[in-house]
Amino acid sequence: MTALPFDAATIATAAAIIFVAYTVFGLTGFGSSITAAPFLVLLFPLRFMVPMIVVLDLVSASTMTLRNHGHVAWRELGRLAPWIAVGMITGVTLLVHAPERPLLALLALFVLGYLARAVLVRRKPAPIAPRWAPVFGASGGVFTALFGTGGPIYAIFLTSRIADKSALRATNGMLILATALGRIGLFAGAALYAQPGLVPLAALLIPVALAGLWLGGRLHVRLPAERVVQAIQLVLLIGALNLLRRVVLG
């Protein structure tokens, strides 16, 4: 394998972050990127981290989707898909051309907003009308391309419309698989995969992501959902605050 332009400590830290993030993915069907991104951007530039993690999303989502494709709510995906594509094209344009520091601040604020909603909104959401699909699809597409964090936006829409737990998890997985394929094409077109060390590091981390996915799948049926959510929220809060500190202090 090509020598990586990172020291052993950086690679080990990245592997630990990926393992935790994809355990979350195995538990919930989404959440890998929003868990990993606030920590990985402390190790790697944003334009390096985002295309790297989408490779792991593709492999992990493929594994999950192959096992659960029969439960996918295809009609709900069809409502979101065209608007996601529009949002992703916008997001990739921003990722390539916008200054990194404002984007990192936006990522931190996005995570904090996600946490605030999770803490404040406790009741089961009322069904969201299909006419809102363009809003959730396009905004989710932007954040999917920018940070890989569109999953929570899609989840707000899908959770309100899909009652079955297995169908929701499978639909989230299929959505991540489809958007990962689209992002890889867009990132390749923008030459982001030509960055030194990106592809070899992604290849090195694939087994780590799969191990986390396996563990999350086992824990999915064993752990109290409330405790899992609380632990994830704590991790996200730490990551977002660390990221804000980096943006403010430089």
PyMOL commands that set and color helices and strands:
alter all, ss='L'
color gray80, all
select helices_A, chain A and resi 8-28+32-40+46-71+74-97+100-120+130-147+151-161+165-189+192-194+198-219+225-249
alter helices_A, ss='H'
color red, helices_A
deselect
rebuild
show_as cartoon
